[in-house]
Amino acid sequence: MISEAQFQDELRLIIENAIREDVGDGDHSSLACIPAHAEGKAKLLVKEDGLIAGVEFAKMVFHYVDPAMKIETFMEDGTPVKYGDVVFHVSGKSQSILKSERVVLNAMQRMSAIATKTKFFADLLEGTKTKILDTRKTTPGIRAIEKWAVRIGGGENHRFALYDMVMLKDNHIDFAGGITKAIAKTTDYLKENNLDLKIIVEARNLDEIKEILKSDDIHRILIDNFNFEDTKTAVALIGDKCQTESSGNINEKTIRKYAECGVDYISSGALTHSVYNLDLSLKAI
């Protein structure tokens, strides 16, 4: 996984680009009718039940736009919320609040939706050893806040990107000439380049599971699109030789059954690519 310093760098880039995109050479609506010295206050209002996420990110946005802005927080990230709840108050220059508004809302609505869905899936796994993982199926440019939201919802992050873990999937395997060749080439590459990266290998059937197990230094086997019975068999074959992960055909109806097969992890792209933003608004008070 990436370091905390790298993660913070990603957050800063998201904020810088979002403000550049939204404000450009100026918020002319506010500049036209609100005096530069005018002070104001607004509240973050919840308009839909869910799990709130993005409070800390919102603070980063407000302070990026105007370090003098003050935020009074009533609910922290990961708190269940209902219609009518007020998450925080923000006060400061009215122009600064309005300049920050859309970036804060876009991020918090998206993050809260992801956290809410992750919490729903994590709750379905309660009582099993299995943990829910996200994927790289994220919105381009805002991956860091989406993966942050998964953690707030009780999930865990898979690799952040292509550079912090090796995942040999079907296309890598086919292009390399087979599983054994792909693994051998990868281990050689890592040694030659002095890289300490974990290796995950995808298996499409039980025969591929058996072939993967002939190689050393495999961190996790991705049991992809297996049915329940074959997943149980795969878990038994793998034993404690490496971690196990199920993916494919994962939804609220199947996730518990896959967990009961004994896998360590279940990954779902739906945590980030199939959510509807939680309804929030920023209202002047």
C-alpha positions as CSV (number, residue, x, y, z in Angstrom):
1,M,0.0,0.0,0.0
2,I,1.0,3.6,-0.5
3,S,2.4,5.5,2.5
4,E,0.5,8.1,4.5
5,A,2.6,10.8,3.0
6,Q,1.8,9.7,-0.5
7,F,-1.9,9.5,0.4
8,Q,-1.8,13.1,1.7
9,D,-0.2,14.2,-1.5
10,E,-3.0,12.6,-3.5
11,L,-5.6,14.5,-1.3
12,R,-3.8,17.8,-1.9
13,L,-3.8,17.2,-5.7
14,I,-7.5,16.4,-5.7
15,I,-8.3,19.6,-3.8
16,E,-6.0,21.8,-6.0
17,N,-7.5,20.4,-9.2
18,A,-11.1,20.6,-8.0
19,I,-10.8,24.2,-7.0
20,R,-9.0,25.0,-10.3
21,E,-11.7,23.3,-12.2
22,D,-14.6,24.9,-10.4
23,V,-13.3,28.4,-9.6
24,G,-11.0,29.2,-12.6
25,D,-10.2,32.9,-12.6
26,G,-12.8,33.7,-10.0
27,D,-16.3,33.0,-8.5
28,H,-17.8,35.9,-10.4
29,S,-21.3,35.3,-9.0
30,S,-20.0,35.9,-5.5
31,L,-17.6,38.6,-6.5
32,A,-20.4,40.5,-8.2
33,C,-22.8,40.8,-5.3
34,I,-21.0,40.0,-2.0
35,P,-18.5,42.4,-0.4
36,A,-15.0,40.9,0.1
37,H,-15.2,41.7,3.8
38,A,-18.6,40.2,4.4
39,E,-18.7,37.3,7.0
40,G,-21.2,34.4,7.0
41,K,-22.0,31.1,8.4
42,A,-23.5,27.9,6.9
43,K,-24.5,24.4,8.0
44,L,-24.0,21.0,6.4
45,L,-27.5,19.6,6.3
46,V,-28.3,15.9,5.9
47,K,-31.3,15.1,3.6
48,E,-31.1,11.3,3.5
49,D,-30.3,8.5,5.9
50,G,-26.8,6.9,5.7
51,L,-23.3,7.0,7.0
52,I,-21.5,10.4,6.8
53,A,-18.1,10.6,5.3
54,G,-15.8,13.4,4.1
55,V,-16.0,15.6,7.2
56,E,-12.2,15.7,7.5
57,F,-11.8,16.2,3.8
58,A,-14.2,19.1,3.9
59,K,-12.0,20.7,6.5
60,M,-9.1,20.4,4.2
61,V,-11.0,22.0,1.4
62,F,-12.2,24.9,3.5
63,H,-8.7,25.6,4.9
64,Y,-7.2,25.3,1.4
65,V,-9.5,28.0,0.1
66,D,-9.2,30.2,3.2
67,P,-7.1,29.2,6.3
68,A,-9.2,31.6,8.4
69,M,-12.4,29.7,8.1
70,K,-13.6,27.9,11.2
71,I,-15.5,24.6,11.3
72,E,-17.5,23.5,14.3
73,T,-18.1,19.7,14.0
74,F,-21.1,17.9,15.5
75,M,-20.7,14.5,13.7
76,E,-17.5,12.7,12.8
77,D,-16.7,10.6,9.8
78,G,-18.4,7.2,10.1
79,T,-21.4,8.4,12.1
80,P,-24.8,7.1,11.1
81,V,-27.0,10.1,10.1
82,K,-30.7,10.7,9.3
83,Y,-32.7,13.3,7.5
84,G,-32.4,16.7,9.3
85,D,-29.1,16.1,11.0
86,V,-26.5,18.9,11.0
87,V,-23.0,17.7,10.6
88,F,-21.0,20.9,11.0
89,H,-21.1,24.7,10.9
90,V,-18.6,26.6,8.9
91,S,-18.0,30.3,9.4
92,G,-15.8,32.9,7.8
93,K,-15.8,35.2,4.7
94,S,-19.0,34.6,2.7
95,Q,-17.1,34.5,-0.5
96,S,-14.8,31.8,0.8
97,I,-17.7,29.6,1.9
98,L,-19.4,29.9,-1.5
99,K,-16.1,29.2,-3.3
100,S,-15.7,26.0,-1.3
101,E,-19.4,24.9,-1.4
102,R,-19.6,22.7,-4.5
103,V,-16.3,20.9,-4.0
104,V,-17.2,20.1,-0.4
105,L,-20.7,18.8,-1.4
106,N,-19.5,16.8,-4.4
107,A,-16.9,15.1,-2.3
108,M,-19.0,14.5,0.8
109,Q,-22.0,13.2,-1.1
110,R,-19.9,10.7,-3.0
111,M,-17.8,9.7,0.0
112,S,-20.9,9.2,2.1
113,A,-22.6,7.0,-0.5
114,I,-19.5,4.8,-0.7
115,A,-19.2,4.6,3.1
116,T,-22.9,3.7,3.4
117,K,-22.6,0.9,0.8
118,T,-19.4,-0.4,2.3
119,K,-21.0,-0.5,5.8
120,F,-24.0,-2.4,4.4
121,F,-21.6,-5.1,2.9
122,A,-19.4,-5.2,5.9
123,D,-22.4,-5.8,8.1
124,L,-23.4,-8.7,5.9
125,L,-20.0,-10.3,6.7
126,E,-20.4,-9.9,10.5
127,G,-19.5,-13.2,12.3
128,T,-17.2,-14.4,9.5
129,K,-13.5,-13.9,9.2
130,T,-13.9,-12.4,5.8
131,K,-13.2,-8.7,5.1
132,I,-14.5,-6.5,2.3
133,L,-12.1,-4.9,-0.2
134,D,-12.5,-2.2,-2.8
135,T,-10.9,-2.3,-6.3
136,R,-9.3,0.1,-8.8
137,K,-12.8,0.7,-10.3
138,T,-12.8,4.2,-9.0
139,T,-13.6,7.6,-10.5
140,P,-10.6,9.0,-12.4
141,G,-8.9,11.8,-10.4
142,I,-10.6,11.2,-7.0
143,R,-9.4,7.7,-6.1
144,A,-7.9,8.7,-2.8
145,I,-11.2,10.1,-1.4
146,E,-13.2,7.1,-2.6
147,K,-10.8,4.6,-1.0
148,W,-10.8,6.8,2.1
149,A,-14.6,6.4,2.2
150,V,-14.3,2.6,2.0
151,R,-12.2,2.6,5.1
152,I,-14.7,4.9,6.9
153,G,-17.4,2.4,6.0
154,G,-15.5,-0.5,7.6
155,G,-13.9,-1.9,4.5
156,E,-10.2,-2.3,3.6
157,N,-8.3,-1.0,0.6
158,H,-6.9,-3.3,-2.0
159,R,-3.8,-1.9,-3.8
160,F,-4.1,1.8,-4.4
161,A,-2.9,1.7,-8.0
162,L,-0.7,-0.3,-10.5
163,Y,2.5,0.6,-8.7
164,D,2.1,-0.6,-5.1
165,M,1.2,-4.2,-5.7
166,V,1.5,-6.8,-8.4
167,M,-1.8,-8.4,-9.6
168,L,-1.4,-11.0,-12.4
169,K,-4.8,-11.3,-14.0
170,D,-6.0,-13.3,-17.0
171,N,-4.6,-10.9,-19.6
172,H,-1.2,-10.8,-18.0
173,I,-1.1,-14.6,-17.7
174,D,-2.2,-15.1,-21.3
175,F,0.2,-12.5,-22.7
176,A,3.1,-14.0,-20.6
177,G,2.4,-17.5,-21.9
178,G,0.8,-19.1,-18.8
179,I,0.7,-18.8,-15.0
180,T,4.1,-20.3,-14.2
181,K,5.9,-18.1,-16.7
182,A,4.0,-15.0,-15.6
183,I,5.0,-15.7,-11.9
184,A,8.6,-16.5,-12.8
185,K,9.0,-13.4,-14.9
186,T,7.4,-11.3,-12.2
187,T,9.7,-12.5,-9.4
188,D,12.7,-12.0,-11.6
189,Y,11.6,-8.5,-12.4
190,L,11.0,-7.6,-8.8
191,K,14.5,-8.8,-7.8
192,E,16.2,-7.1,-10.7
193,N,14.5,-3.8,-9.8
194,N,14.9,-4.2,-6.0
195,L,11.1,-3.9,-5.5
196,D,9.4,-5.3,-2.5
197,L,5.9,-5.8,-3.8
198,K,3.3,-8.4,-2.9
199,I,2.1,-10.7,-5.7
200,I,-1.6,-11.6,-6.2
201,V,-2.5,-14.1,-8.9
202,E,-5.9,-14.6,-10.4
203,A,-7.2,-18.1,-11.0
204,R,-10.0,-19.0,-13.4
205,N,-10.5,-22.6,-12.4
206,L,-9.2,-25.3,-9.9
207,D,-6.4,-26.4,-12.3
208,E,-5.0,-22.9,-12.2
209,I,-5.2,-22.9,-8.4
210,K,-3.1,-26.0,-8.4
211,E,-0.6,-24.5,-10.8
212,I,-0.3,-21.3,-8.8
213,L,0.4,-23.3,-5.6
214,K,3.6,-24.7,-7.2
215,S,5.2,-21.3,-7.0
216,D,6.6,-19.6,-3.9
217,D,6.2,-16.1,-2.7
218,I,2.5,-15.7,-3.7
219,H,0.8,-13.3,-1.3
220,R,-2.8,-14.0,-2.3
221,I,-4.8,-16.0,-4.8
222,L,-7.8,-14.3,-6.4
223,I,-10.5,-16.9,-6.8
224,D,-12.4,-15.2,-9.7
225,N,-15.9,-16.0,-10.7
226,F,-16.0,-19.4,-9.0
227,N,-19.3,-20.9,-7.8
228,F,-19.7,-21.7,-4.1
229,E,-18.7,-25.3,-4.2
230,D,-15.5,-24.7,-6.3
231,T,-14.7,-21.8,-3.9
232,K,-14.8,-24.1,-1.0
233,T,-12.6,-26.6,-2.8
234,A,-10.1,-23.9,-3.7
235,V,-9.9,-22.7,-0.1
236,A,-9.2,-26.2,1.0
237,L,-6.5,-26.6,-1.6
238,I,-4.8,-23.4,-0.7
239,G,-5.0,-23.9,3.1
240,D,-2.6,-21.6,4.9
241,K,-0.1,-21.3,2.0
242,C,-1.3,-17.8,1.1
243,Q,-4.3,-15.5,1.5
244,T,-7.5,-16.1,-0.4
245,E,-9.9,-13.6,-2.1
246,S,-13.2,-14.0,-3.9
247,S,-14.4,-11.7,-6.7
248,G,-17.0,-11.7,-9.4
249,N,-20.8,-12.3,-8.9
250,I,-20.6,-10.4,-5.6
251,N,-23.8,-8.7,-4.4
252,E,-25.9,-8.5,-1.3
253,K,-27.4,-11.9,-2.0
254,T,-24.1,-13.8,-2.6
255,I,-21.5,-12.1,-0.4
256,R,-22.4,-14.0,2.8
257,K,-22.3,-17.3,1.0
258,Y,-18.9,-16.6,-0.4
259,A,-17.6,-15.6,3.0
260,E,-18.9,-18.8,4.4
261,C,-16.7,-20.7,1.9
262,G,-13.8,-19.5,4.1
263,V,-12.1,-16.8,2.0
264,D,-10.0,-14.1,3.7
265,Y,-11.3,-11.3,1.5
266,I,-14.0,-10.5,-0.9
267,S,-13.5,-7.6,-3.3
268,S,-16.3,-5.6,-4.9
269,G,-16.0,-2.9,-7.5
270,A,-19.6,-2.0,-6.7
271,L,-18.4,-0.2,-3.6
272,T,-17.1,2.6,-5.7
273,H,-18.6,2.3,-9.2
274,S,-22.3,1.7,-8.4
275,V,-23.4,4.2,-5.8
276,Y,-25.9,7.1,-5.7
277,N,-24.7,10.2,-4.0
278,L,-26.1,10.8,-0.5
279,D,-28.3,13.9,-0.5
280,L,-26.5,16.7,1.5
281,S,-26.7,20.5,1.3
282,L,-24.8,23.5,2.6
283,K,-27.3,26.2,3.8
284,A,-26.6,29.7,5.1
285,I,-27.7,30.3,8.7
